[in-house]
Amino acid sequence: MNKLSINRQSQIIKVLCEGNTIRATAWITDTAINTVVKPLRKVGTAYLN
């Protein structure tokens, strides 16, 4: 399984925090929509704990 680098994950989270949608974030960062959701879930889980 391929893993995203920390830099790529932080880029995705940064774009999401700027208020972009998941689809727009996938387009801006040139990643798949499901790939955008993975770090989003990770951050969301850490926020709830």
PDB file of N, CA, C and O in Angstrom:
ATOM      1  N   MET A   1       0.844  -1.178   0.000  1.00  0.00           N
ATOM      2  CA  MET A   1       0.000   0.000   0.000  1.00  0.00           C
ATOM      3  C   MET A   1       0.890   1.243   0.000  1.00  0.00           C
ATOM      4  O   MET A   1       1.896   1.299   0.708  1.00  0.00           O
ATOM      5  N   ASN A   2       0.516   2.211  -0.783  1.00  0.00           N
ATOM      6  CA  ASN A   2       1.257   3.464  -0.836  1.00  0.00           C
ATOM      7  C   ASN A   2       0.874   4.345   0.340  1.00  0.00           C
ATOM      8  O   ASN A   2      -0.285   4.386   0.754  1.00  0.00           O
ATOM      9  N   LYS A   3       1.863   5.048   0.871  1.00  0.00           N
ATOM     10  CA  LYS A   3       1.630   5.958   1.990  1.00  0.00           C
ATOM     11  C   LYS A   3       1.942   7.375   1.547  1.00  0.00           C
ATOM     12  O   LYS A   3       2.906   7.615   0.820  1.00  0.00           O
ATOM     13  N   LEU A   4       1.128   8.300   1.986  1.00  0.00           N
ATOM     14  CA  LEU A   4       1.389   9.706   1.702  1.00  0.00           C
ATOM     15  C   LEU A   4       2.461  10.222   2.651  1.00  0.00           C
ATOM     16  O   LEU A   4       2.493   9.856   3.826  1.00  0.00           O
ATOM     17  N   SER A   5       3.327  11.068   2.136  1.00  0.00           N
ATOM     18  CA  SER A   5       4.341  11.674   2.998  1.00  0.00           C
ATOM     19  C   SER A   5       3.653  12.673   3.938  1.00  0.00           C
ATOM     20  O   SER A   5       2.536  13.127   3.690  1.00  0.00           O
ATOM     21  N   ILE A   6       4.347  12.988   4.998  1.00  0.00           N
ATOM     22  CA  ILE A   6       3.819  13.960   5.963  1.00  0.00           C
ATOM     23  C   ILE A   6       3.604  15.311   5.276  1.00  0.00           C
ATOM     24  O   ILE A   6       2.628  16.007   5.555  1.00  0.00           O
ATOM     25  N   ASN A   7       4.513  15.675   4.385  1.00  0.00           N
ATOM     26  CA  ASN A   7       4.366  16.954   3.672  1.00  0.00           C
ATOM     27  C   ASN A   7       3.105  16.968   2.824  1.00  0.00           C
ATOM     28  O   ASN A   7       2.390  17.969   2.786  1.00  0.00           O
ATOM     29  N   ARG A   8       2.831  15.867   2.146  1.00  0.00           N
ATOM     30  CA  ARG A   8       1.630  15.787   1.290  1.00  0.00           C
ATOM     31  C   ARG A   8       0.361  15.817   2.136  1.00  0.00           C
ATOM     32  O   ARG A   8      -0.620  16.468   1.777  1.00  0.00           O
ATOM     33  N   GLN A   9       0.389  15.102   3.271  1.00  0.00           N
ATOM     34  CA  GLN A   9      -0.770  15.101   4.162  1.00  0.00           C
ATOM     35  C   GLN A   9      -1.024  16.497   4.720  1.00  0.00           C
ATOM     36  O   GLN A   9      -2.171  16.938   4.800  1.00  0.00           O
ATOM     37  N   SER A  10       0.036  17.187   5.103  1.00  0.00           N
ATOM     38  CA  SER A  10      -0.142  18.534   5.646  1.00  0.00           C
ATOM     39  C   SER A  10      -0.643  19.500   4.570  1.00  0.00           C
ATOM     40  O   SER A  10      -1.400  20.425   4.867  1.00  0.00           O
ATOM     41  N   GLN A  11      -0.224  19.288   3.331  1.00  0.00           N
ATOM     42  CA  GLN A  11      -0.722  20.120   2.234  1.00  0.00           C
ATOM     43  C   GLN A  11      -2.226  19.914   2.065  1.00  0.00           C
ATOM     44  O   GLN A  11      -2.965  20.879   1.874  1.00  0.00           O
ATOM     45  N   ILE A  12      -2.676  18.679   2.132  1.00  0.00           N
ATOM     46  CA  ILE A  12      -4.103  18.370   1.993  1.00  0.00           C
ATOM     47  C   ILE A  12      -4.899  19.013   3.125  1.00  0.00           C
ATOM     48  O   ILE A  12      -5.934  19.633   2.880  1.00  0.00           O
ATOM     49  N   ILE A  13      -4.425  18.871   4.353  1.00  0.00           N
ATOM     50  CA  ILE A  13      -5.130  19.436   5.502  1.00  0.00           C
ATOM     51  C   ILE A  13      -5.149  20.961   5.420  1.00  0.00           C
ATOM     52  O   ILE A  13      -6.155  21.587   5.756  1.00  0.00           O
ATOM     53  N   LYS A  14      -4.051  21.558   4.976  1.00  0.00           N
ATOM     54  CA  LYS A  14      -3.989  23.017   4.835  1.00  0.00           C
ATOM     55  C   LYS A  14      -5.032  23.513   3.841  1.00  0.00           C
ATOM     56  O   LYS A  14      -5.724  24.498   4.098  1.00  0.00           O
ATOM     57  N   VAL A  15      -5.141  22.833   2.714  1.00  0.00           N
ATOM     58  CA  VAL A  15      -6.116  23.242   1.693  1.00  0.00           C
ATOM     59  C   VAL A  15      -7.537  23.075   2.218  1.00  0.00           C
ATOM     60  O   VAL A  15      -8.399  23.910   1.943  1.00  0.00           O
ATOM     61  N   LEU A  16      -7.791  22.011   2.967  1.00  0.00           N
ATOM     62  CA  LEU A  16      -9.116  21.818   3.560  1.00  0.00           C
ATOM     63  C   LEU A  16      -9.427  22.908   4.589  1.00  0.00           C
ATOM     64  O   LEU A  16     -10.554  23.398   4.654  1.00  0.00           O
ATOM     65  N   CYS A  17      -8.432  23.284   5.387  1.00  0.00           N
ATOM     66  CA  CYS A  17      -8.642  24.312   6.405  1.00  0.00           C
ATOM     67  C   CYS A  17      -8.895  25.680   5.800  1.00  0.00           C
ATOM     68  O   CYS A  17      -9.467  26.552   6.454  1.00  0.00           O
ATOM     69  N   GLU A  18      -8.479  25.874   4.572  1.00  0.00           N
ATOM     70  CA  GLU A  18      -8.737  27.138   3.886  1.00  0.00           C
ATOM     71  C   GLU A  18     -10.197  27.245   3.449  1.00  0.00           C
ATOM     72  O   GLU A  18     -10.618  28.285   2.942  1.00  0.00           O
ATOM     73  N   GLY A  19     -10.966  26.181   3.642  1.00  0.00           N
ATOM     74  CA  GLY A  19     -12.390  26.221   3.344  1.00  0.00           C
ATOM     75  C   GLY A  19     -12.778  25.540   2.047  1.00  0.00           C
ATOM     76  O   GLY A  19     -13.921  25.664   1.607  1.00  0.00           O
ATOM     77  N   ASN A  20     -11.854  24.827   1.427  1.00  0.00           N
ATOM     78  CA  ASN A  20     -12.166  24.139   0.175  1.00  0.00           C
ATOM     79  C   ASN A  20     -12.901  22.831   0.448  1.00  0.00           C
ATOM     80  O   ASN A  20     -12.759  22.236   1.516  1.00  0.00           O
ATOM     81  N   THR A  21     -13.670  22.404  -0.515  1.00  0.00           N
ATOM     82  CA  THR A  21     -14.373  21.137  -0.405  1.00  0.00           C
ATOM     83  C   THR A  21     -13.397  19.987  -0.641  1.00  0.00           C
ATOM     84  O   THR A  21     -12.262  20.195  -1.069  1.00  0.00           O
ATOM     85  N   ILE A  22     -13.857  18.780  -0.355  1.00  0.00           N
ATOM     86  CA  ILE A  22     -13.024  17.596  -0.581  1.00  0.00           C
ATOM     87  C   ILE A  22     -12.701  17.455  -2.058  1.00  0.00           C
ATOM     88  O   ILE A  22     -11.566  17.150  -2.424  1.00  0.00           O
ATOM     89  N   ARG A  23     -13.680  17.675  -2.892  1.00  0.00           N
ATOM     90  CA  ARG A  23     -13.455  17.564  -4.343  1.00  0.00           C
ATOM     91  C   ARG A  23     -12.472  18.614  -4.842  1.00  0.00           C
ATOM     92  O   ARG A  23     -11.596  18.310  -5.652  1.00  0.00           O
ATOM     93  N   ALA A  24     -12.612  19.857  -4.362  1.00  0.00           N
ATOM     94  CA  ALA A  24     -11.684  20.912  -4.760  1.00  0.00           C
ATOM     95  C   ALA A  24     -10.278  20.630  -4.238  1.00  0.00           C
ATOM     96  O   ALA A  24      -9.291  20.882  -4.929  1.00  0.00           O
ATOM     97  N   THR A  25     -10.194  20.110  -3.023  1.00  0.00           N
ATOM     98  CA  THR A  25      -8.897  19.767  -2.451  1.00  0.00           C
ATOM     99  C   THR A  25      -8.215  18.686  -3.273  1.00  0.00           C
ATOM    100  O   THR A  25      -7.011  18.756  -3.520  1.00  0.00           O
ATOM    101  N   ALA A  26      -8.976  17.694  -3.695  1.00  0.00           N
ATOM    102  CA  ALA A  26      -8.411  16.638  -4.536  1.00  0.00           C
ATOM    103  C   ALA A  26      -7.885  17.221  -5.837  1.00  0.00           C
ATOM    104  O   ALA A  26      -6.828  16.812  -6.317  1.00  0.00           O
ATOM    105  N   TRP A  27      -8.606  18.166  -6.408  1.00  0.00           N
ATOM    106  CA  TRP A  27      -8.184  18.775  -7.663  1.00  0.00           C
ATOM    107  C   TRP A  27      -6.939  19.644  -7.463  1.00  0.00           C
ATOM    108  O   TRP A  27      -6.002  19.584  -8.258  1.00  0.00           O
ATOM    109  N   ILE A  28      -6.936  20.447  -6.404  1.00  0.00           N
ATOM    110  CA  ILE A  28      -5.816  21.357  -6.143  1.00  0.00           C
ATOM    111  C   ILE A  28      -4.537  20.580  -5.841  1.00  0.00           C
ATOM    112  O   ILE A  28      -3.465  20.937  -6.331  1.00  0.00           O
ATOM    113  N   THR A  29      -4.642  19.521  -5.040  1.00  0.00           N
ATOM    114  CA  THR A  29      -3.462  18.762  -4.629  1.00  0.00           C
ATOM    115  C   THR A  29      -3.134  17.613  -5.565  1.00  0.00           C
ATOM    116  O   THR A  29      -2.159  16.894  -5.348  1.00  0.00           O
ATOM    117  N   ASP A  30      -3.943  17.434  -6.609  1.00  0.00           N
ATOM    118  CA  ASP A  30      -3.733  16.373  -7.594  1.00  0.00           C
ATOM    119  C   ASP A  30      -3.704  14.993  -6.947  1.00  0.00           C
ATOM    120  O   ASP A  30      -2.805  14.191  -7.198  1.00  0.00           O
ATOM    121  N   THR A  31      -4.708  14.731  -6.107  1.00  0.00           N
ATOM    122  CA  THR A  31      -4.870  13.428  -5.470  1.00  0.00           C
ATOM    123  C   THR A  31      -6.307  12.951  -5.665  1.00  0.00           C
ATOM    124  O   THR A  31      -7.180  13.716  -6.074  1.00  0.00           O
ATOM    125  N   ALA A  32      -6.532  11.689  -5.370  1.00  0.00           N
ATOM    126  CA  ALA A  32      -7.875  11.118  -5.473  1.00  0.00           C
ATOM    127  C   ALA A  32      -8.722  11.585  -4.285  1.00  0.00           C
ATOM    128  O   ALA A  32      -8.193  11.933  -3.229  1.00  0.00           O
ATOM    129  N   ILE A  33     -10.020  11.585  -4.472  1.00  0.00           N
ATOM    130  CA  ILE A  33     -10.925  12.010  -3.399  1.00  0.00           C
ATOM    131  C   ILE A  33     -10.778  11.117  -2.171  1.00  0.00           C
ATOM    132  O   ILE A  33     -10.754  11.615  -1.045  1.00  0.00           O
ATOM    133  N   ASN A  34     -10.681   9.826  -2.372  1.00  0.00           N
ATOM    134  CA  ASN A  34     -10.512   8.907  -1.238  1.00  0.00           C
ATOM    135  C   ASN A  34      -9.195   9.153  -0.515  1.00  0.00           C
ATOM    136  O   ASN A  34      -9.102   8.932   0.693  1.00  0.00           O
ATOM    137  N   THR A  35      -8.186   9.602  -1.232  1.00  0.00           N
ATOM    138  CA  THR A  35      -6.898   9.914  -0.621  1.00  0.00           C
ATOM    139  C   THR A  35      -7.000  11.167   0.242  1.00  0.00           C
ATOM    140  O   THR A  35      -6.289  11.286   1.240  1.00  0.00           O
ATOM    141  N   VAL A  36      -7.855  12.083  -0.119  1.00  0.00           N
ATOM    142  CA  VAL A  36      -8.076  13.291   0.681  1.00  0.00           C
ATOM    143  C   VAL A  36      -8.812  12.945   1.967  1.00  0.00           C
ATOM    144  O   VAL A  36      -8.561  13.550   3.010  1.00  0.00           O
ATOM    145  N   VAL A  37      -9.706  11.991   1.901  1.00  0.00           N
ATOM    146  CA  VAL A  37     -10.519  11.635   3.067  1.00  0.00           C
ATOM    147  C   VAL A  37      -9.683  10.968   4.155  1.00  0.00           C
ATOM    148  O   VAL A  37      -9.976  11.143   5.338  1.00  0.00           O
ATOM    149  N   LYS A  38      -8.658  10.213   3.792  1.00  0.00           N
ATOM    150  CA  LYS A  38      -7.855   9.487   4.785  1.00  0.00           C
ATOM    151  C   LYS A  38      -7.194  10.406   5.810  1.00  0.00           C
ATOM    152  O   LYS A  38      -7.388  10.193   7.007  1.00  0.00           O
ATOM    153  N   PRO A  39      -6.420  11.419   5.401  1.00  0.00           N
ATOM    154  CA  PRO A  39      -5.843  12.301   6.429  1.00  0.00           C
ATOM    155  C   PRO A  39      -6.905  13.135   7.148  1.00  0.00           C
ATOM    156  O   PRO A  39      -6.716  13.517   8.303  1.00  0.00           O
ATOM    157  N   LEU A  40      -8.021  13.419   6.470  1.00  0.00           N
ATOM    158  CA  LEU A  40      -9.105  14.153   7.109  1.00  0.00           C
ATOM    159  C   LEU A  40      -9.688  13.339   8.264  1.00  0.00           C
ATOM    160  O   LEU A  40      -9.947  13.883   9.338  1.00  0.00           O
ATOM    161  N   ARG A  41      -9.890  12.064   8.052  1.00  0.00           N
ATOM    162  CA  ARG A  41     -10.381  11.189   9.135  1.00  0.00           C
ATOM    163  C   ARG A  41      -9.376  11.115  10.272  1.00  0.00           C
ATOM    164  O   ARG A  41      -9.753  11.122  11.444  1.00  0.00           O
ATOM    165  N   LYS A  42      -8.091  11.042   9.924  1.00  0.00           N
ATOM    166  CA  LYS A  42      -7.035  10.955  10.921  1.00  0.00           C
ATOM    167  C   LYS A  42      -7.032  12.197  11.818  1.00  0.00           C
ATOM    168  O   LYS A  42      -6.932  12.085  13.039  1.00  0.00           O
ATOM    169  N   VAL A  43      -7.140  13.357  11.215  1.00  0.00           N
ATOM    170  CA  VAL A  43      -7.150  14.612  11.982  1.00  0.00           C
ATOM    171  C   VAL A  43      -8.438  14.736  12.784  1.00  0.00           C
ATOM    172  O   VAL A  43      -8.421  15.189  13.929  1.00  0.00           O
ATOM    173  N   GLY A  44      -9.550  14.335  12.186  1.00  0.00           N
ATOM    174  CA  GLY A  44     -10.822  14.400  12.894  1.00  0.00           C
ATOM    175  C   GLY A  44     -10.856  13.502  14.115  1.00  0.00           C
ATOM    176  O   GLY A  44     -11.403  13.879  15.152  1.00  0.00           O
ATOM    177  N   THR A  45     -10.280  12.326  14.001  1.00  0.00           N
ATOM    178  CA  THR A  45     -10.219  11.394  15.129  1.00  0.00           C
ATOM    179  C   THR A  45      -9.324  11.953  16.233  1.00  0.00           C
ATOM    180  O   THR A  45      -9.661  11.853  17.412  1.00  0.00           O
ATOM    181  N   ALA A  46      -8.199  12.534  15.864  1.00  0.00           N
ATOM    182  CA  ALA A  46      -7.290  13.117  16.851  1.00  0.00           C
ATOM    183  C   ALA A  46      -7.953  14.292  17.556  1.00  0.00           C
ATOM    184  O   ALA A  46      -7.726  14.509  18.746  1.00  0.00           O
ATOM    185  N   TYR A  47      -8.771  15.049  16.833  1.00  0.00           N
ATOM    186  CA  TYR A  47      -9.465  16.189  17.417  1.00  0.00           C
ATOM    187  C   TYR A  47     -10.494  15.742  18.469  1.00  0.00           C
ATOM    188  O   TYR A  47     -10.674  16.405  19.490  1.00  0.00           O
ATOM    189  N   LEU A  48     -11.157  14.625  18.211  1.00  0.00           N
ATOM    190  CA  LEU A  48     -12.192  14.156  19.130  1.00  0.00           C
ATOM    191  C   LEU A  48     -11.625  13.510  20.381  1.00  0.00           C
ATOM    192  O   LEU A  48     -12.305  13.432  21.404  1.00  0.00           O
ATOM    193  N   ASN A  49     -10.387  13.048  20.307  1.00  0.00           N
ATOM    194  CA  ASN A  49      -9.798  12.373  21.476  1.00  0.00           C
ATOM    195  C   ASN A  49      -9.186  13.339  22.394  1.00  0.00           C
ATOM    196  O   ASN A  49      -8.644  12.951  23.429  1.00  0.00           O
TER     197      ASN A  49
END
